[in-house]
Amino acid sequence: MRLRDVHLFLGAAVVVLVAGCGHAKPRAPATANTGYVPRPANWISALDRDHPLVGKVWSVRAQAYVDDRSVLAAAAGAHFVLLGEKHDNPDHHILQAWILAAIVASGRAPAVAFEQIEADQQGAVNDARREAPRDVDAIARATKWSESGWPPWDTYRPIFEVAISASLPIVAANLAHGVARNLVHEGPSALGAAEQAALGLDSPLPPELDASLREELRASHCGMDMPPAFASGMVMAERARDASLAARMREGDGDARRGAVLIAGTGHTRIDRGVPRELARIAPGETAVSIAFVEVSHADLEPRAHGAAWNANEPPFDFVLFTPRANDDDPCAKMRAR
């Protein structure tokens, strides 16, 4: 399925949904009805399409495969919904748009928080929405997406199409780059005591979670050994990113009790740590569900075996929807060649 076809599919779905319920009003998740939107049928990514797990949904809690209606019901019923992605897989963004469209179909109007937009860009996002409320691409221009380093705007556009068609708040959620950089190089001294407390940085992670995060960061840096102080700064910055994403979700929720959806990488949406842990800290008692879109591992035929990608015994999410792989790119090849 071409991206243009996906845009037309999702756009038509949301037009029908919004027309059917009028302008969606914020509704508490506890009263939401289960919305159903059929899943887009075809894949864009080509690798391992014939893998036996492709297209299947695994409930980690139930240790069983479930159907699409079960996943959509969980999304409709949770106050916070976290949709984890591999950034460069276009199918993941199409599926995120699908889940968001189904939440709208349930009668809800959640805020949509994006890791891909930094919190200090919220003013630019608001200006774009005010000046061109139906122009999806105005968001790309306002945030200088083409200069951001994220995958092409066209791959994320289906999510923004759903959000703008349904008049959902768009929340710039990631920690500002300058703050993250200062944390890496200066450690906690880069922030005042009040800021540290607000971000949950005034208390350490449990040892097993700290070790897991350090290993994830080491792997993401191609196994490179980092000086201890730098590694600790990286851990601090990553924790601050998780805290920022959680805080912005909560702020987007606001007094309307609309709930919030997060679009982010799976490292942020894992339930053992990351944003779910931060949401439990700052919004105790609110329900949350993490749905991850995961590329199949060619050699692994069982869902639980895919947890190794997150240094875990099983995928650390509530649900996993398996997809083909987008590419065989090795981001560490250039480093090894040096």
LINCOR-V708945 format. One record per pair of residues at least 12 apart in sequence whose C-alpha atoms are under 10 Angstrom apart, sorted by the first residue. I is the first residue (numbers start at 1). J is the second residue. D is the distance in whole Angstrom. If there is no record, write none. Layout:
I|J|D + I|J|D
This chain:
1|40|9 + 1|41|8 + 1|42|5 + 1|43|6 + 1|44|6 + 1|45|9 + 1|91|10 + 2|42|9 + 2|43|9 + 2|44|7 + 3|44|8 + 3|90|8 + 3|91|9 + 3|94|8 + 3|154|8 + 3|155|7 + 3|156|10 + 3|157|9 + 3|158|8 + 4|154|9 + 4|158|9 + 5|40|10 + 6|40|7 + 6|41|10 + 6|42|9 + 6|44|10 + 6|91|10 + 6|94|7 + 6|97|10 + 6|98|10 + 6|158|7 + 7|94|9 + 7|97|10 + 7|154|10 + 7|157|8 + 7|158|6 + 7|159|9 + 7|161|8 + 7|162|9 + 8|158|9 + 8|161|10 + 9|40|8 + 9|98|10 + 9|158|10 + 10|37|9 + 10|38|10 + 10|39|10 + 10|40|9 + 10|94|9 + 10|97|7 + 10|98|7 + 10|101|8 + 10|158|7 + 10|159|9 + 10|161|8 + 10|162|7 + 10|165|10 + 11|97|10 + 11|101|9 + 11|158|8 + 11|159|10 + 11|161|7 + 11|162|7 + 11|165|7 + 12|162|10 + 12|165|10 + 13|37|7 + 13|38|9 + 13|98|9 + 13|101|7 + 13|102|9 + 13|105|9 + 13|162|9 + 13|165|10 + 14|37|9 + 14|98|10 + 14|100|10 + 14|101|6 + 14|102|9 + 14|104|8 + 14|105|8 + 14|161|9 + 14|162|6 + 14|163|9 + 14|164|10 + 14|165|7 + 14|166|7 + 15|162|9 + 15|165|7 + 15|166|8 + 16|105|9 + 17|35|9 + 17|37|9 + 17|101|8 + 17|102|9 + 17|104|7 + 17|105|5 + 17|106|9 + 17|107|9 + 17|165|10 + 17|166|9 + 18|101|10 + 18|104|8 + 18|105|8 + 18|107|9 + 18|165|8 + 18|166|6 + 18|167|9 + 19|166|10 + 20|105|9 + 20|107|10 + 21|104|9 + 21|105|8 + 21|106|9 + 21|107|7 + 22|107|10 + 22|166|10 + 23|107|10 + 23|109|9 + 23|165|10 + 23|166|7 + 23|167|8 + 24|104|7 + 24|105|9 + 24|106|10 + 24|107|6 + 24|108|6 + 24|109|6 + 24|110|10 + 24|166|7 + 24|167|8 + 24|168|9 + 25|104|10 + 25|107|7 + 25|108|7 + 25|109|6 + 25|110|9 + 25|166|10 + 25|167|10 + 25|168|10 + 25|256|9 + 25|258|8 + 26|107|8 + 26|108|6 + 26|109|5 + 26|110|7 + 26|111|9 + 26|168|9 + 26|253|9 + 26|255|10 + 26|256|6 + 26|257|7 + 26|258|5 + 26|259|8 + 27|79|10 + 27|106|10 + 27|107|7 + 27|108|5 + 27|109|7 + 27|110|8 + 27|256|8 + 27|257|7 + 27|258|5 + 27|259|8 + 28|77|9 + 28|78|9 + 28|79|7 + 28|107|10 + 28|108|8 + 28|109|9 + 28|110|9 + 28|256|8 + 28|257|6 + 28|258|6 + 28|259|7 + 29|75|9 + 29|76|7 + 29|77|5 + 29|78|6 + 29|79|5 + 29|80|9 + 29|103|10 + 29|106|9 + 29|107|9 + 29|108|7 + 29|109|10 + 29|110|9 + 29|257|8 + 29|258|7 + 29|259|7 + 29|286|10 + 29|287|9 + 30|76|9 + 30|77|6 + 30|78|8 + 30|79|8 + 30|287|9 + 31|76|9 + 31|77|8 + 31|106|10 + 31|107|9 + 31|108|9 + 32|73|9 + 32|75|10 + 32|76|6 + 32|77|6 + 32|78|9 + 32|79|10 + 32|103|9 + 32|104|10 + 32|105|10 + 32|106|6 + 32|107|6 + 32|108|7 + 33|73|8 + 33|76|7 + 33|77|8 + 33|103|9 + 33|105|8 + 33|106|5 + 33|107|7 + 33|108|9 + 34|69|8 + 34|70|9 + 34|71|10 + 34|72|7 + 34|73|5 + 34|74|8 + 34|75|9 + 34|76|6 + 34|77|8 + 34|102|8 + 34|103|8 + 34|104|10 + 34|105|8 + 34|106|5 + 34|107|8 + 34|108|10 + 35|69|9 + 35|72|7 + 35|73|7 + 35|75|9 + 35|76|7 + 35|99|9 + 35|101|8 + 35|102|5 + 35|103|6 + 35|104|7 + 35|105|5 + 35|106|4 + 35|107|8 + 35|108|9 + 36|68|9 + 36|69|7 + 36|72|7 + 36|73|8 + 36|76|10 + 36|98|10 + 36|99|9 + 36|101|9 + 36|102|5 + 36|103|8 + 36|104|10 + 36|105|7 + 36|106|7 + 37|68|9 + 37|69|9 + 37|72|9 + 37|98|7 + 37|99|8 + 37|100|10 + 37|101|7 + 37|102|5 + 37|103|9 + 37|104|10 + 37|105|7 + 37|106|10 + 38|68|8 + 38|69|9 + 38|98|8 + 38|99|10 + 38|101|10 + 38|102|9 + 39|55|10 + 39|68|8 + 39|94|9 + 39|95|8 + 39|97|10 + 39|98|7 + 39|99|9 + 39|102|10 + 40|91|9 + 40|94|8 + 40|95|8 + 40|97|10 + 40|98|8 + 41|55|10 + 42|55|10 + 42|91|9 + 43|55|9 + 43|90|9 + 43|91|7 + 43|92|10 + 43|94|10 + 43|323|8 + 43|324|8 + 43|325|10 + 43|326|10 + 44|89|9 + 44|90|7 + 44|91|6 + 44|92|10 + 44|94|10 + 44|323|10 + 44|324|9 + 44|325|9 + 44|326|8 + 45|89|7 + 45|90|7 + 45|91|7 + 45|92|10 + 45|295|10 + 45|323|8 + 45|324|6 + 45|325|6 + 45|326|5 + 45|327|8 + 46|323|10 + 46|324|6 + 46|325|7 + 46|326|6 + 46|327|8 + 47|295|9 + 47|296|9 + 47|298|9 + 47|323|9 + 47|324|6 + 47|325|5 + 47|326|6 + 47|327|7 + 47|328|8 + 48|295|9 + 48|296|7 + 48|297|9 + 48|298|7 + 48|323|9 + 48|324|5 + 48|325|6 + 48|326|9 + 48|327|10 + 49|296|9 + 49|323|8 + 49|324|5 + 49|325|8 + 50|324|8 + 51|296|7 + 51|297|9 + 51|298|7 + 51|299|9 + 51|300|9 + 51|301|8 + 51|322|9 + 51|323|9 + 51|324|8 + 52|296|9 + 52|298|10 + 52|300|10 + 52|301|7 + 52|302|9 + 52|322|10 + 53|295|10 + 53|296|7 + 53|297|9 + 53|298|10 + 53|300|9 + 53|301|7 + 53|302|8 + 53|303|8 + 53|321|9 + 53|322|6 + 53|323|8 + 53|324|9 + 54|294|9 + 54|295|8 + 54|296|7 + 54|321|8 + 54|322|5 + 54|323|5 + 54|324|6 + 54|325|10 + 55|293|10 + 55|296|10 + 55|320|10 + 55|321|6 + 55|322|5 + 55|323|6 + 55|324|8 + 56|68|9 + 56|303|10 + 56|320|8 + 56|321|6 + 56|322|6 + 56|323|8 + 57|70|9 + 57|71|8 + 57|291|10 + 57|292|10 + 57|293|9 + 57|303|9 + 57|319|7 + 57|320|6 + 57|321|4 + 57|322|7 + 57|323|10 + 58|71|10 + 58|291|10 + 58|292|10 + 58|303|7 + 58|304|9 + 58|315|10 + 58|317|10 + 58|318|8 + 58|319|6 + 58|320|5 + 58|321|6 + 58|322|8 + 59|71|9 + 59|291|9 + 59|303|9 + 59|315|10 + 59|317|9 + 59|318|6 + 59|319|5 + 59|320|7 + 59|321|9 + 60|303|9 + 60|304|8 + 60|314|8 + 60|315|7 + 60|316|8 + 60|317|7 + 60|318|5 + 60|319|6 + 60|320|8 + 61|316|10 + 61|317|9 + 61|318|6 + 61|319|8 + 62|318|9 + 62|319|9 + 63|303|9 + 63|304|9 + 63|319|10 + 64|303|9 + 64|319|10 + 65|303|9 + 65|319|9 + 65|320|9 + 65|321|10 + 66|319|9 + 66|320|10 + 66|321|10 + 68|99|10 + 68|321|9 + 69|102|10 + 70|319|10 + 71|99|9 + 71|289|10 + 71|291|8 + 71|318|10 + 71|319|7 + 71|320|10 + 71|321|9 + 72|98|9 + 72|99|7 + 72|100|9 + 72|101|10 + 72|102|7 + 72|103|7 + 72|106|9 + 73|102|9 + 73|103|9 + 73|106|9 + 74|103|10 + 74|288|9 + 74|289|7 + 74|290|10 + 74|291|9 + 74|318|10 + 74|319|9 + 75|99|7 + 75|100|9 + 75|102|8 + 75|103|7 + 75|106|10 + 75|261|9 + 75|288|9 + 75|289|7 + 75|290|9 + 75|291|8 + 76|99|9 + 76|100|9 + 76|102|8 + 76|103|5 + 76|104|8 + 76|105|9 + 76|106|6 + 76|107|9 + 76|108|8 + 76|289|10 + 77|103|9 + 77|106|9 + 77|108|10 + 77|287|8 + 77|288|9 + 77|289|9 + 78|103|10 + 78|259|8 + 78|260|9 + 78|261|10 + 78|286|8 + 78|287|5 + 78|288|5 + 78|289|6 + 78|290|10 + 79|110|9 + 79|250|10 + 79|253|9 + 79|257|8 + 79|258|8 + 79|259|5 + 79|260|7 + 79|261|9 + 79|285|10 + 79|286|6 + 79|287|5 + 79|288|6 + 79|289|8 + 80|110|9 + 80|111|10 + 80|246|10 + 80|249|8 + 80|250|9 + 80|253|9 + 80|258|9 + 80|259|6 + 80|260|5 + 80|261|6 + 80|262|8 + 80|276|9 + 80|279|9 + 80|286|8 + 80|287|6 + 80|288|4 + 80|289|6 + 80|290|9 + 81|99|10 + 81|100|9 + 81|103|10 + 81|110|9 + 81|112|9 + 81|249|10 + 81|259|8 + 81|260|6 + 81|261|5 + 81|262|6 + 81|263|9 + 81|269|9 + 81|276|9 + 81|287|9 + 81|288|6 + 81|289|5 + 81|290|6 + 81|291|8 + 82|96|10 + 82|112|10 + 82|113|9 + 82|249|10 + 82|260|9 + 82|261|6 + 82|262|5 + 82|263|7 + 82|264|8 + 82|265|10 + 82|266|9 + 82|268|9 + 82|269|6 + 82|270|9 + 82|271|10 + 82|275|8 + 82|276|8 + 82|288|8 + 82|289|6 + 82|290|5 + 82|291|6 + 82|292|8 + 82|317|9 + 82|318|10 + 83|95|9 + 83|96|6 + 83|97|10 + 83|99|8 + 83|100|9 + 83|261|7 + 83|262|6 + 83|263|5 + 83|264|7 + 83|265|8 + 83|266|8 + 83|268|10 + 83|269|7 + 83|270|10 + 83|289|9 + 83|290|6 + 83|291|5 + 83|292|6 + 83|293|8 + 83|317|10 + 83|319|10 + 84|96|8 + 84|262|8 + 84|263|6 + 84|264|5 + 84|265|5 + 84|266|4 + 84|267|8 + 84|268|8 + 84|269|6 + 84|270|8 + 84|290|7 + 84|291|6 + 84|292|4 + 84|293|6 + 84|294|8 + 84|317|9 + 84|320|9 + 85|263|8 + 85|264|6 + 85|265|5 + 85|266|5 + 85|267|9 + 85|268|10 + 85|269|9 + 85|291|9 + 85|292|6 + 85|293|5 + 85|294|7 + 85|295|9 + 86|264|8 + 86|265|6 + 86|266|7 + 86|267|9 + 86|292|9 + 86|293|7 + 86|294|7 + 86|295|8 + 86|325|10 + 86|326|9 + 87|116|10 + 87|150|8 + 87|151|7 + 87|155|9 + 87|156|9 + 87|263|10 + 87|264|8 + 87|265|6 + 87|266|9 + 88|150|8 + 88|151|6 + 88|152|9 + 88|155|8 + 88|156|10 + 88|325|10 + 88|326|7 + 88|327|9 + 89|151|9 + 89|155|8 + 89|156|10 + 89|293|9 + 89|294|9 + 89|295|8 + 89|323|9 + 89|324|9 + 89|325|7 + 89|326|5 + 89|327|8 + 90|151|9 + 90|152|10 + 90|154|9 + 90|155|5 + 90|156|8 + 90|158|10 + 90|325|10 + 90|326|8 + 91|155|8 + 91|156|10 + 91|293|9 + 91|295|10 + 91|323|7 + 91|324|8 + 91|325|9 + 91|326|8 + 92|155|9 + 92|156|9 + 92|292|9 + 92|293|6 + 92|294|8 + 92|295|9 + 92|321|9 + 92|322|10 + 92|323|8 + 92|324|10 + 92|326|10 + 93|154|10 + 93|155|7 + 93|156|6 + 93|157|8 + 93|158|7 + 93|159|7 + 93|263|9 + 93|293|9 + 94|155|8 + 94|156|8 + 94|157|9 + 94|158|6 + 94|159|7 + 95|158|9 + 95|159|9 + 95|292|10 + 95|293|8 + 95|321|9 + 95|323|10 + 96|156|9 + 96|158|9 + 96|159|7 + 96|162|10 + 96|261|10 + 96|262|10 + 96|263|8 + 96|264|10 + 96|291|9 + 96|292|9 + 96|293|8 + 97|156|9 + 97|157|9 + 97|158|6 + 97|159|4 + 97|160|8 + 97|161|8 + 97|162|6 + 97|163|9 + 97|263|10 + 98|158|9 + 98|159|8 + 98|162|9 + 99|159|9 + 99|162|10 + 99|261|10 + 99|291|9 + 100|112|9 + 100|159|8 + 100|160|10 + 100|162|7 + 100|163|8 + 100|261|8 + 100|262|10 + 101|159|9 + 101|161|10 + 101|162|6 + 101|163|8 + 101|165|10 + 101|166|9 + 102|162|10 + 103|261|9 + 104|162|9 + 104|163|9 + 104|166|7 + 104|168|9 + 105|166|10 + 108|166|10 + 108|168|10 + 108|258|7 + 108|259|8 + 108|260|10 + 109|163|9 + 109|166|7 + 109|167|8 + 109|168|6 + 109|169|8 + 109|253|10 + 109|256|10 + 109|257|10 + 109|258|6 + 109|259|8 + 109|260|9 + 109|261|10 + 110|163|9 + 110|166|10 + 110|167|10 + 110|168|6 + 110|169|7 + 110|170|9 + 110|249|10 + 110|252|8 + 110|253|7 + 110|256|10 + 110|257|9 + 110|258|5 + 110|259|5 + 110|260|5 + 110|261|6 + 110|262|10 + 111|163|8 + 111|167|9 + 111|168|6 + 111|169|5 + 111|170|6 + 111|171|7 + 111|248|10 + 111|249|7 + 111|250|9 + 111|251|9 + 111|252|5 + 111|253|6 + 111|254|9 + 111|257|10 + 111|258|7 + 111|259|6 + 111|260|5 + 111|261|6 + 111|262|9 + 112|159|9 + 112|160|9 + 112|163|7 + 112|168|7 + 112|169|6 + 112|170|5 + 112|171|6 + 112|172|9 + 112|173|9 + 112|248|10 + 112|249|8 + 112|252|8 + 112|253|9 + 112|259|9 + 112|260|6 + 112|261|5 + 112|262|6 + 112|263|7 + 113|169|8 + 113|170|6 + 113|171|4 + 113|172|6 + 113|173|6 + 113|174|9 + 113|245|8 + 113|246|9 + 113|248|7 + 113|249|6 + 113|250|10 + 113|251|10 + 113|252|8 + 113|253|10 + 113|260|7 + 113|261|6 + 113|262|5 + 113|263|6 + 113|264|9 + 114|170|8 + 114|171|6 + 114|172|6 + 114|173|5 + 114|174|7 + 114|245|8 + 114|248|9 + 114|249|9 + 114|261|9 + 114|262|6 + 114|263|5 + 114|264|6 + 114|265|10 + 115|171|9 + 115|172|7 + 115|173|6 + 115|174|5 + 115|175|8 + 115|241|9 + 115|242|9 + 115|244|9 + 115|245|7 + 115|262|8 + 115|263|6 + 115|264|5 + 115|265|8 + 115|268|9 + 116|143|10 + 116|145|9 + 116|148|8 + 116|149|9 + 116|150|7 + 116|151|10 + 116|156|10 + 116|172|8 + 116|173|8 + 116|174|7 + 116|175|10 + 116|263|8 + 116|264|7 + 116|265|9 + 117|139|10 + 117|140|10 + 117|143|7 + 117|144|10 + 117|145|9 + 117|148|9 + 117|150|10 + 117|170|10 + 117|171|8 + 117|172|5 + 117|173|6 + 117|174|6 + 117|175|9 + 117|176|9 + 118|143|9 + 118|171|9 + 118|172|5 + 118|173|6 + 118|174|4 + 118|175|6 + 118|176|5 + 118|177|7 + 118|241|10 + 118|244|10 + 118|245|9 + 119|171|8 + 119|172|5 + 119|173|5 + 119|174|5 + 119|175|6 + 119|176|6 + 119|177|9 + 119|244|8 + 119|245|9 + 119|248|8 + 120|172|7 + 120|173|9 + 120|174|9 + 120|175|8 + 120|176|6 + 120|177|9 + 121|142|8 + 121|143|7 + 121|144|10 + 121|171|9 + 121|172|6 + 121|173|9 + 121|174|9 + 121|176|9 + 122|142|10 + 122|143|9 + 122|170|9 + 122|171|7 + 122|172|5 + 122|173|8 + 123|142|9 + 123|143|10 + 123|172|9 + 124|138|10 + 124|139|8 + 124|141|9 + 124|142|6 + 124|143|7 + 124|144|10 + 124|172|10 + 125|138|8 + 125|139|6 + 125|140|9 + 125|141|9 + 125|142|6 + 125|143|7 + 125|169|10 + 125|170|8 + 125|171|8 + 125|172|8 + 126|139|9 + 126|142|9 + 126|169|9 + 126|170|8 + 126|171|9 + 126|172|10 + 127|139|9 + 127|142|8 + 128|140|9 + 128|141|8 + 128|142|6 + 128|143|9 + 129|142|10 + 129|164|9 + 129|167|10 + 129|169|9 + 129|170|9 + 133|164|8 + 133|165|9 + 133|167|8 + 134|161|9 + 134|164|7 + 134|165|7 + 134|167|9 + 135|160|10 + 135|161|9 + 135|164|8 + 135|165|10 + 136|157|8 + 136|158|9 + 136|159|10 + 136|160|7 + 136|161|6 + 136|162|10 + 136|163|9 + 136|164|7 + 136|165|9 + 137|153|9 + 137|154|9 + 137|157|8 + 137|160|9 + 137|161|9 + 139|153|10 + 139|157|10 + 139|160|9 + 139|170|10 + 140|152|10 + 140|153|7 + 140|154|10 + 140|156|10 + 140|157|9 + 140|160|10 + 143|172|10 + 156|263|10 + 159|263|9 + 168|258|10 + 168|260|10 + 169|252|7 + 169|253|9 + 169|258|10 + 169|260|9 + 170|252|8 + 170|260|10 + 170|261|10 + 171|245|10 + 171|248|7 + 171|249|8 + 171|251|9 + 171|252|6 + 171|253|10 + 171|260|9 + 171|261|10 + 171|262|9 + 172|244|10 + 172|245|9 + 172|248|8 + 172|249|9 + 172|252|9 + 173|241|9 + 173|242|10 + 173|243|10 + 173|244|6 + 173|245|5 + 173|246|8 + 173|247|8 + 173|248|5 + 173|249|7 + 173|251|10 + 173|252|9 + 173|262|9 + 173|263|9 + 173|264|10 + 174|240|9 + 174|241|6 + 174|242|8 + 174|243|9 + 174|244|6 + 174|245|6 + 174|246|9 + 174|247|10 + 174|248|8 + 174|264|9 + 175|237|9 + 175|238|9 + 175|240|7 + 175|241|5 + 175|242|8 + 175|243|8 + 175|244|6 + 175|245|7 + 175|248|10 + 176|241|9 + 176|244|9 + 177|237|10 + 177|241|10 + 179|191|9 + 179|237|8 + 179|240|9 + 179|241|10 + 180|233|9 + 180|234|9 + 180|236|8 + 180|237|5 + 180|238|8 + 180|239|10 + 180|240|8 + 180|241|8 + 181|233|9 + 181|234|9 + 181|237|8 + 182|233|9 + 182|237|8 + 183|230|9 + 183|232|9 + 183|233|6 + 183|234|7 + 183|235|9 + 183|236|6 + 183|237|5 + 183|238|9 + 183|240|9 + 184|229|9 + 184|230|6 + 184|231|8 + 184|232|8 + 184|233|4 + 184|234|5 + 184|235|8 + 184|236|7 + 184|237|6 + 184|238|9 + 185|229|8 + 185|230|7 + 185|231|10 + 185|232|9 + 185|233|6 + 185|234|8 + 185|237|10 + 186|229|9 + 186|230|9 + 186|232|10 + 186|233|7 + 186|236|10 + 187|229|8 + 187|230|8 + 187|231|10 + 187|232|7 + 187|233|5 + 187|234|9 + 187|235|9 + 187|236|7 + 187|237|8 + 188|201|8 + 188|202|9 + 188|232|10 + 188|233|8 + 188|236|7 + 188|237|9 + 195|240|10 + 196|236|10 + 196|240|9 + 198|240|10 + 198|243|8 + 198|244|9 + 198|247|9 + 198|282|9 + 199|236|10 + 199|239|8 + 199|240|6 + 199|241|9 + 199|242|9 + 199|243|5 + 199|244|7 + 199|246|9 + 199|247|8 + 199|278|9 + 199|282|10 + 200|239|8 + 200|240|8 + 200|242|10 + 200|243|7 + 200|278|8 + 200|281|8 + 200|282|9 + 201|236|7 + 201|237|10 + 201|239|7 + 201|240|7 + 201|243|9 + 204|236|10 + 205|235|10 + 205|239|9 + 205|273|9 + 206|273|10 + 209|272|8 + 209|273|7 + 209|274|10 + 210|232|10 + 210|235|8 + 210|239|10 + 210|273|9 + 211|235|10 + 211|311|10 + 212|272|10 + 212|273|9 + 212|310|8 + 212|311|7 + 212|312|8 + 213|234|10 + 213|235|7 + 213|238|9 + 213|239|9 + 213|267|9 + 213|273|9 + 213|274|9 + 213|310|9 + 213|311|9 + 214|231|7 + 214|232|8 + 214|234|8 + 214|235|7 + 214|238|10 + 215|310|9 + 215|311|8 + 216|235|10 + 216|267|8 + 216|309|9 + 216|310|7 + 216|311|7 + 217|231|8 + 217|234|8 + 217|235|8 + 217|238|9 + 217|267|10 + 218|231|8 + 218|234|10 + 219|309|10 + 219|310|10 + 219|311|10 + 219|332|10 + 220|331|9 + 220|332|9 + 221|331|9 + 221|332|8 + 221|335|10 + 222|330|10 + 222|331|8 + 222|332|6 + 222|333|9 + 222|335|8 + 222|336|9 + 223|332|9 + 224|335|10 + 238|267|10 + 238|268|9 + 238|274|9 + 239|268|9 + 239|273|9 + 239|274|7 + 239|275|9 + 239|278|9 + 240|274|10 + 240|275|10 + 240|278|10 + 241|268|8 + 241|274|9 + 241|275|9 + 242|267|9 + 242|268|6 + 242|269|9 + 242|273|9 + 242|274|5 + 242|275|5 + 242|276|9 + 242|277|9 + 242|278|7 + 242|279|9 + 243|268|10 + 243|274|8 + 243|275|6 + 243|276|9 + 243|277|9 + 243|278|6 + 243|279|8 + 243|281|10 + 243|282|9 + 244|275|9 + 244|278|9 + 245|262|8 + 245|263|10 + 245|264|9 + 245|268|9 + 245|269|10 + 245|274|9 + 245|275|7 + 245|276|10 + 245|278|9 + 245|279|9 + 246|260|10 + 246|262|9 + 246|268|10 + 246|274|9 + 246|275|5 + 246|276|8 + 246|277|9 + 246|278|6 + 246|279|6 + 246|280|9 + 246|281|9 + 246|282|8 + 246|283|9 + 247|275|9 + 247|278|8 + 247|279|8 + 247|282|8 + 247|283|9 + 248|260|9 + 248|262|10 + 249|261|7 + 249|262|7 + 249|275|10 + 249|279|9 + 250|279|8 + 250|282|8 + 250|283|8 + 259|286|9 + 259|287|10 + 259|288|10 + 260|288|10 + 261|288|10 + 261|289|10 + 261|290|10 + 262|275|9 + 262|290|9 + 264|292|10 + 265|292|9 + 265|293|10 + 266|290|9 + 266|291|9 + 266|292|6 + 266|293|8 + 266|294|8 + 266|310|9 + 266|315|10 + 266|316|9 + 266|317|9 + 267|292|10 + 267|310|8 + 267|316|9 + 269|289|9 + 269|290|6 + 269|291|8 + 269|292|8 + 269|316|9 + 269|317|7 + 269|318|10 + 270|290|7 + 270|291|9 + 270|292|8 + 270|310|9 + 270|315|8 + 270|316|5 + 270|317|5 + 270|318|9 + 271|288|9 + 271|289|9 + 271|290|7 + 271|291|10 + 271|315|9 + 271|316|6 + 271|317|5 + 271|318|8 + 272|312|10 + 272|316|6 + 272|317|8 + 273|316|9 + 275|290|10 + 276|288|7 + 276|289|8 + 276|290|8 + 276|317|10 + 288|318|9 + 289|317|8 + 289|318|6 + 289|319|8 + 290|316|9 + 290|317|5 + 290|318|5 + 290|319|7 + 290|320|9 + 291|316|10 + 291|317|6 + 291|318|6 + 291|319|5 + 291|320|6 + 291|321|8 + 292|315|9 + 292|316|9 + 292|317|6 + 292|318|8 + 292|319|6 + 292|320|5 + 292|321|6 + 292|322|8 + 293|317|10 + 293|319|9 + 293|320|6 + 293|321|5 + 293|322|6 + 293|323|7 + 294|306|9 + 294|309|10 + 294|315|9 + 294|320|7 + 294|321|6 + 294|322|5 + 294|323|6 + 294|324|8 + 294|325|9 + 295|320|10 + 295|321|9 + 295|322|6 + 295|323|5 + 295|324|5 + 295|325|5 + 295|326|8 + 296|321|10 + 296|322|6 + 296|323|6 + 296|324|6 + 296|325|7 + 297|309|9 + 297|322|10 + 297|323|10 + 297|324|9 + 297|325|8 + 298|324|10 + 298|325|9 + 302|314|10 + 303|315|8 + 303|320|8 + 303|321|10 + 303|322|9 + 304|316|10 + 306|320|10 + 306|322|10
